[in-house]
Amino acid sequence: MYVTRPLSLYRKFPAALSEPPEGPNSGYLVVQDEESEITCCFGLCKDREIWDLPIPQNKNLTIRYSSGVGKNERVSRDRVILIPVLNQPLSSNRYYAIKRRGWHKGEAHTNSKEEDMGTCCFCNFVQDVNTRPLDPRDTYQQFEISHYEKPFGFGLRSSYVAKSVAPDGFPPYFMRRKGWQLYASTPSNYELGEAPGLNTALRARLPEFDFPLSYKSSEPVVVGKWYCPFMFVKEGKLKDQMKISTYYEMTLEQRWEQIFAYDNNYKEGNAVAVDVLVQREVVSVAGREANIIISSVKTQYRLCSALFCSSLSFWGFKFCYALSSPALTCKVIRENTHSKTPNFCSLSTICKVWWKMVCDPQDCVGPGFQSLVAPVTTKKE
């Protein structure tokens, strides 16, 4: 998962580039805002060239390389999307390079190895390998981009060169050439907004419990927002995903949900057995519940949940509510199994019924009920 940060922030405070991501399998997306845009022609035009690092992610990028002068000048252009590598600060200048046009649109450019080198006239030469779907942990699909200065001081500050993060890797030809430039254009199919990540203060506060008991649930409260690049979500073909939008918007919500209702006939004392199926996690795409296939790197959330039993009588019914906190996260796999555990809930003002298979009671805090989130990494299957 990625949070967004404005480019102007890093222009003012360069030291912020060294801040590590907030959690495992996460990173930062840089958004070029109006304050960070460079203009030319006395402010009448916007300069499309990317003059400095870090590279913004809310723009379509084109790598341009020119050689020769005058009539002999040759210009090549390669359209890419550069996404910061997971678990790395922006100061590392490490990126995934995603192909933006062509037959293999949506796939990741990959460094070749020594074993991929070709032979011609008894000499070895670097031979590029085909793009392939991104594996975030594959260092051969990670590039470190830096400024390039031409000899004798004739280099432009906006000239770049890329090298492989893997020590024995060779970037594709258009990236390993020294002195290419980077240009940006505004995409028409997506726009990155503000995604600050998890609001810990709001997350620690329980949702309001002032809704009518006739309601099945309370209004959801958004306690976190992130973006997830399309490469991390398995949903059809990569080129089709990229055509719709390059990023998925993800939110973490929590709300009260009714999980049990019992008709009080005043013949069974002041206790009732609660034996219900509780759905621990829900993943939704475009408002619909979805089953997401396990893929390379995933972040899973373990929920600590409690039951809240109201002592108020409402048409002879007693209600129990659970604090629901579905996490819509990058590569989260929803467990299709439900927890079924008999519990007994005393009809007092507040009763605590902790789901043992979710977490231990001592892991949860609060006056009678609480819900916490703890990140857990899941290995590739």
C-alpha positions in Angstrom: 0.0 0.0 0.0 1.1 3.5 -0.7 0.4 6.9 0.9 0.7 10.1 -1.1 3.0 13.0 -0.4 3.1 16.3 -2.4 6.3 17.0 -4.3 6.4 20.5 -2.9 6.9 19.0 0.6 10.2 17.4 -0.5 11.3 20.5 -2.3 11.0 22.4 1.0 12.2 19.6 3.3 14.7 17.4 1.4 15.4 15.4 4.6 11.9 14.0 4.4 13.1 11.8 1.5 15.0 9.6 3.9 11.9 8.8 6.0 11.1 5.0 5.8 7.6 3.8 4.9 5.1 3.6 7.7 4.7 -0.2 7.6 5.7 -3.4 5.9 5.0 -3.7 2.2 4.2 0.0 1.9 5.7 3.0 0.3 5.2 6.6 -0.9 3.7 8.0 -4.1 4.8 11.5 -5.0 2.2 13.8 -6.3 3.2 16.8 -8.4 1.1 19.7 -7.1 0.7 23.2 -8.4 3.3 24.6 -6.0 6.0 22.3 -7.4 5.2 22.8 -11.1 7.8 24.7 -13.2 6.7 27.2 -15.7 8.3 28.8 -18.7 7.5 31.6 -21.2 7.0 34.1 -18.3 4.6 31.7 -16.6 2.4 31.1 -19.6 3.4 27.5 -20.2 4.2 24.6 -17.9 7.5 22.9 -18.3 6.9 19.2 -18.9 10.5 18.1 -18.2 11.3 16.4 -14.9 14.3 18.3 -13.6 15.0 16.6 -10.3 14.3 13.5 -8.2 12.0 12.2 -6.8 9.8 11.3 -9.8 6.1 12.0 -9.5 3.6 9.2 -9.9 0.5 11.2 -10.9 2.0 11.8 -14.4 2.5 9.7 -17.5 6.2 9.6 -18.1 8.3 9.4 -21.3 12.0 8.7 -21.4 13.6 10.6 -24.2 17.0 10.1 -25.6 18.7 12.0 -28.4 21.9 11.5 -30.3 23.6 13.4 -33.1 22.9 17.0 -34.1 21.1 18.8 -36.9 19.9 16.5 -39.7 21.7 13.6 -38.0 19.8 13.9 -34.7 18.0 10.8 -33.7 15.4 10.8 -31.0 13.9 7.8 -29.3 10.9 7.8 -26.8 9.9 5.1 -24.4 6.7 5.5 -22.4 6.8 4.2 -18.8 5.4 4.5 -15.3 7.9 4.6 -12.5 6.6 3.3 -9.1 8.8 3.6 -6.0 10.0 0.2 -4.7 8.2 -1.2 -1.7 9.8 -0.8 1.8 12.3 1.8 0.5 12.6 5.5 1.4 12.3 7.9 -1.6 16.0 8.8 -1.1 17.0 5.3 -2.4 15.7 6.4 -5.9 14.6 2.8 -6.6 11.7 2.3 -8.9 9.7 -0.4 -10.8 9.5 0.5 -14.5 6.1 -0.4 -16.0 5.6 -0.5 -19.8 2.9 2.1 -20.7 2.3 1.3 -24.3 2.5 -1.7 -26.7 1.6 -5.4 -26.7 3.0 -6.0 -23.2 1.4 -2.9 -21.6 1.3 -3.2 -17.9 4.3 -5.6 -17.5 7.5 -4.7 -15.8 10.8 -4.0 -17.5 13.4 -6.5 -16.3 17.2 -6.4 -16.0 19.0 -9.0 -18.0 21.7 -11.3 -16.5 25.1 -12.4 -17.6 23.7 -15.7 -18.7 21.3 -13.7 -21.1 24.2 -12.1 -23.0 24.6 -12.8 -26.6 27.7 -13.5 -28.7 28.8 -11.8 -32.0 32.2 -12.0 -33.6 33.7 -13.7 -30.5 32.5 -10.8 -28.4 29.7 -10.7 -25.8 27.0 -8.1 -25.8 24.1 -7.3 -23.5 20.9 -8.7 -24.7 17.6 -7.3 -23.3 15.0 -9.7 -21.9 11.3 -9.4 -22.4 9.0 -7.6 -20.0 7.0 -9.8 -17.6 4.4 -9.3 -14.8 5.9 -7.6 -11.8 7.3 -9.6 -8.8 7.9 -6.8 -6.2 10.6 -8.9 -4.5 12.6 -9.5 -7.7 15.6 -7.2 -7.6 16.1 -7.8 -11.3 12.9 -5.7 -11.8 14.1 -2.8 -9.7 16.1 0.1 -11.0 18.1 2.8 -9.2 17.9 6.1 -11.1 20.5 8.9 -10.6 21.5 12.1 -12.3 24.1 11.9 -15.1 26.6 14.6 -15.8 28.4 14.5 -19.1 32.2 14.9 -19.2 33.7 18.4 -19.0 30.6 19.7 -17.3 28.4 19.8 -20.4 25.7 17.7 -18.8 22.2 18.9 -18.1 20.9 18.6 -14.5 17.9 16.7 -15.9 19.9 14.0 -17.5 19.6 10.5 -15.9 21.0 7.0 -16.0 19.6 3.8 -14.5 21.4 0.8 -13.1 20.1 -2.5 -11.8 19.5 -3.0 -8.1 20.7 -6.6 -8.6 24.5 -6.5 -8.7 24.9 -8.6 -11.9 21.9 -7.1 -13.7 21.9 -5.0 -16.9 19.0 -2.5 -17.5 17.2 -2.5 -20.8 18.9 -0.5 -23.5 16.7 2.6 -23.3 17.4 2.9 -19.5 21.1 2.0 -19.4 22.0 4.7 -22.0 23.6 7.6 -20.2 22.0 11.0 -20.4 18.3 10.3 -21.1 15.7 12.9 -20.1 12.3 12.5 -18.5 9.1 14.2 -19.6 5.7 14.2 -17.9 2.1 14.6 -19.1 -1.2 14.6 -17.2 -3.2 11.3 -17.6 -6.8 11.3 -18.5 -7.9 8.1 -16.9 -6.9 8.7 -13.2 -6.1 11.4 -10.7 -4.2 10.8 -7.5 -5.8 12.6 -4.5 -4.7 12.8 -0.9 -4.1 9.5 0.8 -2.5 10.1 4.2 -2.6 6.4 5.3 -3.9 5.3 8.7 -5.4 7.9 11.0 -4.3 6.4 14.3 -6.3 8.9 16.5 -9.5 8.2 14.6 -8.8 4.4 14.5 -8.4 4.3 18.3 -11.8 6.0 18.7 -14.9 3.8 18.6 -17.7 4.7 16.1 -20.7 6.5 17.6 -23.3 4.1 19.0 -26.3 6.5 18.6 -28.1 4.8 15.7 -31.5 3.2 16.2 -31.6 -0.5 17.3 -33.7 -1.2 14.3 -30.7 -0.6 12.0 -28.5 -3.5 11.0 -25.4 -1.4 11.1 -24.1 2.1 11.8 -22.6 4.4 9.2 -19.0 3.5 8.3 -16.2 5.7 9.4 -13.2 6.0 7.2 -10.1 5.7 9.4 -7.5 5.3 6.6 -6.9 5.8 2.9 -4.2 4.4 0.6 -3.5 3.8 -3.1 -2.5 0.5 -4.6 -0.9 0.3 -8.1 -2.7 -2.0 -10.5 0.2 -4.5 -10.7 -0.5 -5.6 -7.1 -4.1 -6.6 -7.8 -5.1 -9.6 -9.8 -8.1 -8.5 -11.8 -8.2 -9.6 -15.4 -5.5 -8.6 -17.9 -2.9 -6.1 -17.0 -3.5 -3.9 -20.0 -7.2 -3.8 -19.3 -6.6 -2.8 -15.6 -4.2 -0.1 -16.8 -6.7 1.2 -19.3 -9.3 1.8 -16.6 -7.0 3.2 -13.9 -3.4 2.9 -12.9 -4.2 2.9 -9.2 -6.8 1.4 -6.9 -8.1 3.6 -4.1 -8.3 1.7 -0.8 -10.0 2.7 2.5 -10.1 1.2 5.9 -13.6 1.6 7.5 -15.0 0.6 10.8 -18.6 0.4 11.9 -21.0 -1.4 14.2 -22.8 -4.4 12.8 -25.7 -6.4 14.3 -24.6 -10.0 14.5 -27.3 -11.4 16.7 -30.9 -10.7 17.7 -33.0 -12.6 20.3 -36.7 -12.5 21.1 -36.9 -12.0 24.9 -39.8 -14.1 26.1 -38.9 -13.5 29.8 -38.8 -17.2 30.4 -35.1 -18.0 30.1 -33.6 -15.8 32.8 -31.2 -13.0 32.1 -28.7 -14.9 29.9 -28.7 -15.9 26.2 -26.3 -18.1 24.2 -24.7 -16.4 21.2 -23.7 -18.9 18.5 -23.2 -17.0 15.2 -21.0 -16.8 12.2 -18.7 -13.8 12.3 -17.0 -12.6 9.1 -13.6 -11.3 10.2 -12.5 -9.6 7.0 -14.2 -8.3 3.9 -12.5 -7.1 0.7 -14.6 -5.0 -1.7 -13.8 -3.7 -5.1 -16.1 -0.9 -6.4 -18.4 -1.6 -3.5 -18.8 -5.3 -4.3 -17.4 -8.0 -2.1 -14.5 -9.7 -4.0 -12.3 -12.7 -3.7 -8.7 -11.7 -4.4 -6.3 -14.4 -5.4 -3.1 -14.7 -3.4 -0.2 -13.2 -5.3 3.4 -12.3 -4.6 3.5 -9.8 -1.7 0.5 -9.4 0.6 -0.4 -7.4 3.7 -3.0 -9.0 5.9 -4.7 -7.5 8.9 -5.5 -9.3 12.1 -8.6 -7.9 13.8 -9.3 -7.9 17.5 -13.1 -7.8 17.9 -15.6 -7.7 20.7 -19.3 -8.0 21.2 -21.4 -5.3 22.6 -24.7 -6.4 24.1 -27.3 -3.8 24.7 -29.4 -4.1 27.9 -32.2 -2.0 26.4 -35.4 -3.7 25.5 -36.8 -2.9 22.1 -40.0 -4.7 21.2 -38.9 -7.6 23.3 -35.6 -8.1 21.5 -32.0 -8.1 22.8 -29.3 -7.1 20.4 -25.6 -7.8 20.2 -23.3 -5.7 18.0 -19.7 -6.3 16.8 -17.2 -3.7 15.8 -16.6 -4.4 12.2 -13.4 -3.2 10.5 -13.0 -4.4 7.0 -9.6 -3.6 5.5 -9.4 -2.9 1.8 -5.7 -3.4 1.3 -3.3 -4.2 -1.5 -3.2 -7.9 -2.0 -5.2 -8.8 1.0 -6.7 -12.2 0.8 -10.1 -12.6 2.4 -10.4 -15.7 4.4 -13.6 -17.4 3.1 -13.9 -19.3 6.4 -16.1 -18.0 9.2 -15.5 -18.3 12.9 -18.2 -20.2 14.7 -17.7 -20.2 18.4 -20.5 -20.5 21.1 -20.3 -17.7 23.6 -22.6 -16.6 26.4 -23.5 -13.0 26.7 -24.9 -11.7 30.0 -27.7 -9.2 29.5 -25.8 -6.5 31.5 -24.9 -3.1 30.2 -21.7 -4.2 28.5 -20.4 -7.7 28.1 -17.1 -8.8 26.7 -17.0 -11.8 24.4 -13.6 -12.1 22.9 -13.1 -14.3 19.8 -10.2 -16.4 20.9 -9.2 -17.4 17.4 -8.8 -13.8 16.4 -6.6 -12.5 19.2 -5.9 -12.8 22.9 -7.9 -10.5 25.2 -4.7 -9.0 26.6 -3.9 -7.7 23.2 -7.0 -5.5 23.2 -7.5 -2.5 25.4 -10.4 -0.2 26.2 -13.4 -0.1 28.5 -15.3 -3.2 27.6 -14.7 -3.3 23.9 -12.0 -2.3 21.4 -10.8 -3.2 17.9 -7.1 -3.1 16.9 -5.2 -3.7 13.7 -1.9 -5.5 13.5 -0.1 -5.9 10.2 0.9 -9.5 9.3 2.9 -10.5 6.2 1.8 -13.6 4.3 4.3 -15.6 2.3 3.8 -16.4 -1.4 2.0 -19.7 -2.1 
